[in-house]
């Protein structure tokens, strides 16, 4: 339904999108993932024909975007990042206007608009002026205009950005209802959204495709060794030595020593250390029971033990970080081989752009799992080894 | 062409959904009404009054007319709705033409509202020679359409309506009087002739005299087309980067 072949877009000297290729089958939901500024919006805009591509081909619903833009647009629904609403119109008038523009025939137009308002759950505000409705409603009106002509291909640029959790759930429900008959591309930087909605994931960074995999494949790729997270009260060094002596354990990593001892402990003047460890075992081995017994047998307190499957966030951050490291190497190589080109590389901008979003969306999306710095620390180590 | 009509419909809706249409129409009617009553005198005949009124109305519209179309594209660039239009199966020129025609349609309504001057003159016992009245109105509509096309082009350059309005007024003013301003009456060389020919004002004279000169009509329509084509191209270029 959507075939993208080596799509490239240059803004002046800077490549916003480089040789992006992917394919979306009929009825499939593709998640387009990447940090801010990775080139998601640019890619989508090229698919809609809004931006001309510098080179490469995009075929949407059987028509080449560059050669037959009108045919493509007739079969395509698009929700841009900033929802394009005429705030002076009522919801119904706005949807009627967009339906007309998309060539919905006059006969069934009224009922189609009603139907779409029902589907997007905006019927209760249909006679209100758009300026007066809440953000959640606006977003859904934007979604409604994208599907009013029942397009074969739907492209949504960050459809849930800026919504509250309840609204996000509602909009996801609508999107899920849409899947099936339509092919859908959805860009986001909220990872749980991908796992709840998408069949396949394309991760873009610095304008290039890093990964193009199904969700299952991606999770498998990140799986690797079994990992356990432990919180043990006991002398750090001894615990570590003890753990290392246990059979089946491949690697031990001590997370930040928790110095925030409670007041009670301070009063008791008893140095009771609280330590966190990340333990890795070979795949397929469940160490939990045996390990718990052993630790307690030593007279230490076992406060927490849980398996730590790498979350999508971790996989994502790892991928991006690896790519970032590769970029640095590239640049060094560039410097050696070609001094002129180095001038064109907007490297400062790049590092600024990409260094920041990763942690911010970690915090946002993953919450408690990520307030421990251990996993990332370890990931970095691993990367360096590679 | 259907799309052009849909765009036109929406823009008219928008004009009347905001106070802008009412304010500008009200202002124009009040201002031109005062001028009209100023031209009334026991000695002048009806046609002279209207001729004077036509020429001054065009000038008034140069200023307040700039406020109508400059919102159309600048605002949509600011709010992002242009992305909606340009990802719908609508051609760029259909969007531009629709917006232009909406403004012209609004102005036609305004023109109809000024017919009460004619009624007033008849009631006061004036005798009309209808030819010059008709051509006078056609000339006024063509002239203002040029201002609207210029306004629309200015609107495509920027996201700010205020900036667009200023650009539009300066450009219109220049086109309006470039010839008479820079060229002395007696001068007769190529650049003087060109400048004179390109000025809007000399072309309006024949209309107010009651003459349908095809050259003048073609001149106005060409200028309008030129600015609309530029508008379309500007939008294309601005989108690409």
HADDOCK unambig.tbl for C-alpha pairs under 7 A between the chains (distance, minus, plus):
assign (segid A and resid 11 and name CA) (segid B and resid 241 and name CA) 6.35 0.50 0.50
assign (segid A and resid 48 and name CA) (segid B and resid 87 and name CA) 5.99 0.50 0.50
assign (segid A and resid 49 and name CA) (segid B and resid 87 and name CA) 6.64 0.50 0.50
assign (segid A and resid 50 and name CA) (segid B and resid 86 and name CA) 6.09 0.50 0.50
assign (segid A and resid 50 and name CA) (segid B and resid 87 and name CA) 5.82 0.50 0.50
assign (segid A and resid 51 and name CA) (segid B and resid 239 and name CA) 6.63 0.50 0.50
assign (segid A and resid 51 and name CA) (segid B and resid 240 and name CA) 5.60 0.50 0.50
assign (segid A and resid 52 and name CA) (segid B and resid 240 and name CA) 6.46 0.50 0.50
assign (segid A and resid 70 and name CA) (segid B and resid 89 and name CA) 4.92 0.50 0.50
assign (segid A and resid 73 and name CA) (segid B and resid 87 and name CA) 6.11 0.50 0.50
assign (segid A and resid 73 and name CA) (segid B and resid 88 and name CA) 5.54 0.50 0.50
assign (segid A and resid 73 and name CA) (segid B and resid 89 and name CA) 5.05 0.50 0.50
assign (segid A and resid 74 and name CA) (segid B and resid 88 and name CA) 6.92 0.50 0.50
assign (segid A and resid 74 and name CA) (segid B and resid 89 and name CA) 5.49 0.50 0.50
assign (segid A and resid 82 and name CA) (segid B and resid 80 and name CA) 6.48 0.50 0.50
assign (segid A and resid 84 and name CA) (segid B and resid 79 and name CA) 6.89 0.50 0.50
assign (segid A and resid 84 and name CA) (segid B and resid 80 and name CA) 5.42 0.50 0.50
assign (segid A and resid 84 and name CA) (segid B and resid 81 and name CA) 4.21 0.50 0.50
assign (segid A and resid 84 and name CA) (segid B and resid 84 and name CA) 5.95 0.50 0.50
assign (segid A and resid 85 and name CA) (segid B and resid 81 and name CA) 6.11 0.50 0.50
assign (segid A and resid 88 and name CA) (segid B and resid 14 and name CA) 6.68 0.50 0.50
assign (segid A and resid 88 and name CA) (segid B and resid 17 and name CA) 6.41 0.50 0.50
assign (segid A and resid 101 and name CA) (segid B and resid 3 and name CA) 6.20 0.50 0.50
assign (segid A and resid 101 and name CA) (segid B and resid 88 and name CA) 6.41 0.50 0.50
assign (segid A and resid 101 and name CA) (segid B and resid 89 and name CA) 6.74 0.50 0.50
assign (segid A and resid 101 and name CA) (segid B and resid 90 and name CA) 6.92 0.50 0.50
assign (segid A and resid 102 and name CA) (segid B and resid 88 and name CA) 5.90 0.50 0.50
assign (segid A and resid 102 and name CA) (segid B and resid 89 and name CA) 5.95 0.50 0.50
